[in-house]
Amino acid sequence: KYLHYYFTAASGKGHGVHSPFVFDFIQHILNDKKQYDCYSKIEGHREKLRATNKIIEVEDFGAGSTVIKTNRRVVKDIARSSLKPRKYAQLLFRMVQYYQPVTVVEIGTSFGITTAYLSHGNKNATVYTCEGAASIAAIAGETFDAMQAKNVEIVRGDFNASVPSLLSTIPTVNFAFIDGNHRKEPTLQYFQQLLNHSTASTILVFDDLHWSSEMEEAWFAIQQDPAVTLTIDLFFIGIVFINPDFKVKQHFTIRF
């Protein structure tokens, strides 16, 4: 799948891209190679987590927000398997820095590495991040303290309840990163819930588009939604714009 993406995607340099908005995105965000101050600090903290031998109890939520079982997990194993790779976490930082959203929502905190990047992208924003497992949220809280991510608010609890509850308290969402549940129905549910709180400038970013056929179906459904005017597929993440100024719906697959 990735090879197909790589050989069929548009150039990551912007050649042949006829949308001025997308060309601007490629030039100023995708290809921004500057090493920002927060990069080394956050990556240093990631390495600490990847070396932490502490064992934690992680809840698994079943239907109706009930905890169906707890698993004993080692912090470093979660850090190695679940944290968004540097390349993509830093891309999210650059998007927030460039577009300057003031209300940011993240569904799926994990240990807070990506959240820290979102926080540093615009220190005047409020970043609401949702995490189901209490022990993981506690470690994320330590990340935010260490990274001085003072504009982050953690929303704890099963997403079925916590996401609608959070959205009922904030009128609009300017930017959202959805990395919480890699199944079709929940992904489409988050999309609709966020859409109800969106403006013309809202940007939605979905993780692991091609992780499974279910996620690909969800991504296809999102692309077809009448509210969506532009999507960018970077294989591991998909970016959704709902700006009505884009008169013709366009989908771009770009090599990154």
N, C-alpha and C positions, 0 to 999 in steps of 0.2 A: 504493500500500500504506500509506504513512504517513498519507495523508488518511483512509483507512478506519479506521486505528488511532485517529487523533485524534478523529474524530466518534463512534466507538463505545466509546471507553475511558471508564472511570469517572472521575469528577471527581478531579483532583489535590488537592482540598481535603478529600477524605474523605467528602463527602456521599453518603449511600446505601450506604456500605460497612458491612456488618453484622458483620464479623469484628473483634473488639476488638484482636487482634494486628495486623491489617493497618491498622486505623485508627491505632493507636499508631505503626506504621511511617511512615504518611503524615504524621502530625502532627510527630513528633520527628526524623525522618530526611529524608524527601523534602522537607518544607517548612521545614527549618531554614535560615534565611537568614543566620545569623551568619557574619561574615568571620573565620575562624580564622587564627591567626598564620602557620601554614605556607602558607596559600593564596598570598600575594603572593610569598613566597620561591620556591616551586616554580614558579609561573607565570612569574616572572622568568627562571628557568633554562630553561623551555620556550622563551621568546622568544630566548634566546641560541642554543639549538639550531636554531631556525627561521631564524637568521641566519648559521649556520656553513657556510662554503663548502668545508670539507675533503672530499676524496674518499676513500671507503673501499671495500675489496673485501668483498662480501657473498656468502657461500656459499649455494647452493641444494642442499638435501638430496634425494636420490632414494630409491628403495626400499633397504632394508637399511642406512640411515644413511651411504650413500656420497655424497660431494660430487659432484654432477653438473656444476655449472658455478659460476663466480664472476661476479658482476656488479659493475661499478664504479658506485657510487652516491654522490650528494652528500648530506651529512648533512642539510642544510636541507630537501631534497626528502623524505627519509624522515620528518623531524620534522613536516612539514606534512601528509603523507598518512597516517602510521601511528600517531601518538600519539593516545590517547583524549582526546576533547574535555574541556575543563575541567569542564563541567557534570557529566559522568559520573565523571570521576576524583575530583572532590570528593564526589560521592555515595558512592563506595566508601570514601573517608576517613571520612565520617560513619557509615557502617554499621559499620566496624571500631571507631570510637570509641564507638558506642552499645552494640554487643554484646560488645566486648572479647574477641575470639578470641585465643588465645595461640599457635596454630600456623596460619600463613597461607601458602597456596601460590598462586603466580601462574604460569600457563603462557603464556609470551609476554612477555618483559621489555621489548622494544624499547629505548628509551634511558632507561628507568627512571623516567619521570615518574609513571606510575600507581603503581609500586612505592614511590616516595617518599611518596605520599599514604597508601598502606597502612601503611608504616612509621611515619608520624607519628600514625596513628589509634590505635595502641597501642604505645608505646615498649617495653613489657615483652613484646611478642610476638616470635616469630622469624618473619621473612618469607623464605620460600624462593622464589626466582624463577628460572624456567627460560628460557634463551635459546639458540637453535641457532647463531646466527652469532657467531663469536669477535669480529669487529670491532665489532659492535653491543653485545655484552656488555662490551667494553672501555670504550665510551662510557658505558654504564649505570653502570659502576664509578665513573667520574668524577662522574656525577650523584649517586651515593650519598655520595661524599666531600664534594661541595659542599653537599649538603642535610643532612649529618650524620645520614644514615640508617644508624646503626651496627648495627641489628638485622636487616640484610639479608644473606642468603647467596645468591650467584649459583651456579646449577647450569648448567654449559655443556654443549652437545652436542645432537645430534638428539633430539627428544622421544620417539621410539620407544624409545630406550634410557634417556634421562635421567630421564623421568617415573617409570617403574616402579622404577628404581634409587633415586631420591629417596624414593619412598613406602615402599620396603622398610626405610628407616632411621628413619621417623617413625611411631609407632603410630597417632596420630589426627590428622586435619585438621579444624580448627574453621571455617575460612573459605577458599574458593578462588575465584580469578578466572581464567576460562578464555578466553584470547584468542590461542590459538596456531595453530590450523589450522582454517580455515573450511570444512571438509568434513564430511559426515555421519558417516562411519565413525570418523575420529579423534576427533570430538567425543563420540560415544557411548562410545568406548573410554576417554577421559579421565573421563567421567561414571562408568562402572563402576569404574574404578581408584580414583577418589576415594570412591565409595560404600563400597568395601571398607575405607576408613580413616575412615569418618564416625561421628559420635555423634548423639544426638537433637538436639543444638543446632547441628550443622554447617549452614553456609550455602554454597551453590554459586552463583556468578554467571557466566552465559554471555554472551559478547559477540556482537554482530551476528546476532541471531536471524533477522532477516528479510532478511539479505544475499543469500540465494539460496534456491531451493526446497529444496535439499539441507539447508541450515541449518534451514529451517522444519520439514522432516521430522524432523530430529534433535531439535528443540525439542518437537515433538508426542510423539515416542517417550519423551523424558525426562518429560514431563507424565504420560504413561500408566503410568510405572514404579510398581509397587506400593509401593516405599519412599517415593515422593514424596507428601507430604501437602498441600503448598501451593506454588503458583507465582505470581509476579508478573511480568507482561509490561509493560516500559516502552518497548517497540518496539526500541530499540537494544540494550538489555540485558534479560536474563531472570534472575530470582532464584528459587532453588529451596530450599525448606525440607523437611526430612525428619523433622520432630518428630512422633513417634507420638501426642503429646497432642492434635494436631488430628485428631479422630476421623473427620471427613468430608473427603475430598479436595476442595480448592477451587482454582480458577484465577481470578486477577484480572488484568484489563488496565486499567492506570491511566495517565492522561495526565500526562506529565512534561515 
